[in-house]
Amino acid sequence: MNEPIVGGEDRVLADDTWVNRVENESIGEAFSRLVGSGKEYAHAELNKQKLRAGIVAASATYIAILLVGALVIALAAVGALLVGLIITLSPALTPGGATAAVVVAALVIAGLLALLAKSRITQMTRDIKA
C-alpha cells in the first residue's frame, strides 16, 4: 500500500511510489538538517531526563518522610519495650537493678550490632580495593 513510513514528512507520493522531496538537496543542507534533528532530539531527551529526575526527587522526598516516621515509631516502641522490661524486672531485681540490667543488655546488643557493622565496612573496603 501507499502508506507513509517513518520519516514520511520528507516523502511525497508521485505515480504510486514514494519519492524523497530532498533528492536535490546538497550535502550541506542535508548535514544542516541532520544537525537540527540532532539538536531537537537532544533537547527532547534532556526534557525527558529532567522530568524523570523531578519524579524521582519527589518520590525520594516522600519515601524519606515515610521512613523517618517509621524510624521514630520504631524507636518509640523500643523505648516502651525497655521501660516495660524495667517494670517487669523491678520486683525481682529492685528498680535500680532492673534499670541497670536492661541498660547493660541494651548496650551489649548495640555493641554487637556496631561490631557487625564494622566487620561489614571492613569487608566492603577490602572488596573495593580488590
Residue frames relative to the residue before (quaternion, step in Angstrom):
aa qw qx qy qz dx dy dz
M 1.0000 0.0000 0.0000 0.0000 0.00 0.00 0.00
N 0.5030 -0.6439 0.4889 0.3056 3.54 -1.28 0.25
E 0.2172 0.7829 -0.5455 0.2057 3.54 0.70 1.13
P 0.4924 -0.6415 0.4812 0.3384 3.58 -0.98 0.74
I 0.2712 -0.7475 0.5844 0.1620 3.55 -1.10 0.69
V 0.7203 -0.3765 0.3028 0.4977 3.56 -1.29 -0.02
G 0.7699 0.2541 -0.2235 0.5411 3.53 -0.82 0.96
G 0.3162 0.8041 -0.4584 0.2082 3.56 1.27 0.29
E 0.5633 0.6087 -0.4048 0.3851 3.58 1.16 -0.33
D 0.6774 0.4612 -0.2946 0.4915 3.60 1.24 -0.31
R 0.6778 0.4663 -0.2836 0.4928 3.59 1.26 0.10
V 0.1421 -0.7663 0.6200 0.0906 3.54 -1.18 0.59
L 0.4767 -0.6589 0.5036 0.2913 3.55 -1.17 0.58
A 0.1059 0.7764 -0.6119 0.1073 3.58 -0.73 1.12
D 0.8464 -0.0850 0.0174 0.5254 3.57 -0.60 1.16
D 0.6845 -0.5128 0.2639 0.4459 3.59 0.88 1.01
T 0.6729 0.3975 -0.3318 0.5283 3.64 1.09 0.51
W 0.4351 -0.6774 0.5248 0.2763 3.51 -1.15 0.64
V 0.0811 -0.7934 0.6032 0.0009 3.54 -0.83 1.05
N 0.4907 -0.6522 0.4888 0.3083 3.56 -0.99 0.81
R 0.4296 -0.6826 0.5325 0.2567 3.54 -1.00 0.88
V 0.7306 0.4565 -0.2216 0.4569 3.53 1.12 -0.66
E 0.2147 0.8092 -0.5222 0.1623 3.61 1.12 0.55
N 0.7662 0.3538 -0.1865 0.5030 3.57 0.94 -0.84
E 0.3873 0.7305 -0.4747 0.3018 3.56 1.24 0.33
S 0.4425 -0.6882 0.5058 0.2735 3.57 -0.99 0.84
I 0.6567 -0.5027 0.3825 0.4119 3.54 -1.28 0.32
G 0.6330 0.5393 -0.3255 0.4500 3.58 0.99 -0.79
E 0.6620 0.4894 -0.3033 0.4798 3.56 0.96 -0.88
A 0.6478 0.5115 -0.3183 0.4663 3.59 0.97 -0.84
F 0.6557 0.5023 -0.3085 0.4719 3.57 0.96 -0.86
S 0.6336 0.5306 -0.3208 0.4627 3.56 1.00 -0.82
R 0.6505 0.5043 -0.3061 0.4784 3.56 1.02 -0.86
L 0.6362 0.5338 -0.3149 0.4596 3.56 1.05 -0.83
V 0.6490 0.5054 -0.3102 0.4766 3.58 0.95 -0.87
G 0.6477 0.5179 -0.3165 0.4604 3.58 0.97 -0.83
S 0.6542 0.4993 -0.3114 0.4752 3.56 0.97 -0.85
G 0.6389 0.5313 -0.3190 0.4558 3.55 1.03 -0.81
K 0.6480 0.5078 -0.3142 0.4728 3.56 1.00 -0.82
E 0.6396 0.5164 -0.3268 0.4664 3.59 0.98 -0.82
Y 0.6539 0.5099 -0.3119 0.4638 3.57 0.96 -0.88
A 0.6564 0.5106 -0.3100 0.4608 3.59 0.92 -0.92
H 0.6507 0.5098 -0.3157 0.4659 3.58 0.97 -0.84
A 0.6586 0.4973 -0.3089 0.4728 3.59 0.94 -0.86
E 0.6535 0.5064 -0.3119 0.4681 3.59 0.97 -0.83
L 0.6320 0.5251 -0.3275 0.4664 3.59 1.01 -0.79
N 0.6549 0.5012 -0.3114 0.4721 3.59 0.94 -0.85
K 0.6312 0.5276 -0.3270 0.4651 3.58 1.02 -0.81
Q 0.6889 0.4748 -0.2897 0.4648 3.58 0.87 -0.91
K 0.6042 0.5377 -0.3519 0.4711 3.60 1.10 -0.64
L 0.6461 0.5110 -0.3131 0.4727 3.57 0.98 -0.85
R 0.6558 0.5036 -0.3133 0.4671 3.58 0.91 -0.89
A 0.6492 0.5140 -0.3186 0.4614 3.59 0.96 -0.85
G 0.6413 0.5206 -0.3212 0.4631 3.58 1.02 -0.77
I 0.6406 0.5130 -0.3217 0.4723 3.57 1.00 -0.83
V 0.6627 0.5008 -0.3059 0.4653 3.58 0.91 -0.90
A 0.6579 0.5149 -0.3159 0.4496 3.59 0.91 -0.87
A 0.6632 0.4906 -0.3111 0.4719 3.59 0.91 -0.86
S 0.6645 0.4940 -0.3038 0.4712 3.58 0.95 -0.85
A 0.6520 0.5204 -0.3213 0.4482 3.59 0.94 -0.85
T 0.6282 0.5286 -0.3340 0.4630 3.57 1.01 -0.75
Y 0.6700 0.4912 -0.2953 0.4717 3.57 0.89 -0.94
I 0.6485 0.5104 -0.3175 0.4670 3.59 0.96 -0.85
A 0.6455 0.5212 -0.3241 0.4545 3.60 0.95 -0.84
I 0.6388 0.5164 -0.3293 0.4658 3.59 0.96 -0.81
L 0.6646 0.4993 -0.3056 0.4644 3.58 0.92 -0.87
L 0.6716 0.4963 -0.3038 0.4586 3.59 0.95 -0.84
V 0.6274 0.5148 -0.3400 0.4751 3.60 1.02 -0.71
G 0.6401 0.5143 -0.3252 0.4691 3.59 0.99 -0.78
A 0.6502 0.5054 -0.3140 0.4725 3.58 0.98 -0.84
L 0.6499 0.5166 -0.3164 0.4590 3.59 0.98 -0.80
V 0.6395 0.5195 -0.3265 0.4632 3.59 0.94 -0.83
I 0.6744 0.4814 -0.2980 0.4739 3.59 0.91 -0.90
A 0.6434 0.5153 -0.3288 0.4610 3.62 0.99 -0.78
L 0.6588 0.4926 -0.3170 0.4721 3.60 0.96 -0.79
A 0.6195 0.5228 -0.3425 0.4749 3.59 1.04 -0.69
A 0.6487 0.5142 -0.3169 0.4630 3.59 1.01 -0.79
V 0.6415 0.5031 -0.3254 0.4791 3.59 0.99 -0.78
G 0.6338 0.5235 -0.3268 0.4663 3.59 0.99 -0.78
A 0.6545 0.5002 -0.3067 0.4769 3.57 0.97 -0.87
L 0.6290 0.5310 -0.3303 0.4618 3.59 1.03 -0.77
L 0.6662 0.4979 -0.3056 0.4636 3.59 0.91 -0.88
V 0.6393 0.5024 -0.3253 0.4827 3.59 0.98 -0.80
G 0.6479 0.5174 -0.3141 0.4625 3.57 0.99 -0.83
L 0.6351 0.5179 -0.3271 0.4706 3.60 1.02 -0.73
I 0.6357 0.5202 -0.3281 0.4664 3.58 0.98 -0.82
I 0.6659 0.4951 -0.3015 0.4697 3.59 0.90 -0.92
T 0.6666 0.5080 -0.3012 0.4548 3.58 0.96 -0.86
L 0.7352 0.4199 -0.2365 0.4766 3.60 0.95 -0.83
S 0.4666 0.7174 -0.4249 0.2951 3.62 1.21 -0.33
P 0.6705 0.4872 -0.3420 0.4429 3.68 0.78 -0.78
A 0.7192 0.4425 -0.2631 0.4666 3.59 1.02 -0.72
L 0.8176 0.2692 -0.1059 0.4978 3.62 0.97 -0.76
T 0.4672 -0.6187 0.4394 0.4536 3.59 1.28 -0.15
P 0.6414 -0.5526 0.3525 0.3988 3.61 -1.10 0.54
G 0.6647 0.4981 -0.3096 0.4628 3.61 0.91 -0.80
G 0.6671 0.4986 -0.2971 0.4670 3.58 0.94 -0.87
A 0.6434 0.5154 -0.3203 0.4668 3.58 1.01 -0.80
T 0.6398 0.5189 -0.3222 0.4664 3.55 1.01 -0.84
A 0.6590 0.5083 -0.3046 0.4631 3.57 0.91 -0.93
A 0.6621 0.5145 -0.3115 0.4470 3.59 0.88 -0.91
V 0.6796 0.4829 -0.2909 0.4694 3.59 0.90 -0.91
V 0.6529 0.5033 -0.3223 0.4653 3.60 0.95 -0.82
V 0.6561 0.4992 -0.3197 0.4670 3.61 0.89 -0.87
A 0.6572 0.5045 -0.3160 0.4624 3.60 0.90 -0.88
A 0.6532 0.5053 -0.3130 0.4690 3.61 0.96 -0.84
L 0.6648 0.4943 -0.3067 0.4687 3.61 0.97 -0.80
V 0.6162 0.5278 -0.3480 0.4697 3.60 1.06 -0.70
I 0.6574 0.4955 -0.3101 0.4755 3.60 0.92 -0.88
A 0.6489 0.5090 -0.3161 0.4690 3.60 0.95 -0.85
G 0.6473 0.5184 -0.3162 0.4606 3.60 0.99 -0.80
L 0.6433 0.5139 -0.3190 0.4694 3.59 0.98 -0.83
L 0.6528 0.5013 -0.3139 0.4734 3.59 0.96 -0.82
A 0.6403 0.5146 -0.3246 0.4689 3.60 1.03 -0.77
L 0.6443 0.5094 -0.3242 0.4693 3.62 1.00 -0.77
L 0.6290 0.5193 -0.3310 0.4745 3.59 1.02 -0.75
A 0.6520 0.5045 -0.3109 0.4730 3.58 0.97 -0.83
K 0.6457 0.5205 -0.3196 0.4583 3.58 0.97 -0.85
S 0.6656 0.4854 -0.3173 0.4698 3.61 0.90 -0.81
R 0.6322 0.5232 -0.3313 0.4657 3.59 1.05 -0.69
I 0.6393 0.5109 -0.3204 0.4770 3.60 1.02 -0.79
T 0.6376 0.5204 -0.3236 0.4668 3.58 0.98 -0.86
Q 0.6602 0.5044 -0.3030 0.4668 3.59 0.91 -0.90
M 0.6447 0.5246 -0.3144 0.4586 3.57 0.99 -0.86
T 0.6749 0.4801 -0.3095 0.4670 3.61 0.87 -0.88
R 0.6149 0.5240 -0.3488 0.4751 3.62 1.07 -0.66
D 0.6629 0.5082 -0.3033 0.4587 3.59 0.95 -0.88
I 0.6538 0.5156 -0.3121 0.4575 3.57 1.02 -0.79
K 0.6875 0.4836 -0.2850 0.4608 3.58 0.97 -0.83
A 0.6187 0.5780 -0.3440 0.4059 3.59 1.14 -0.57
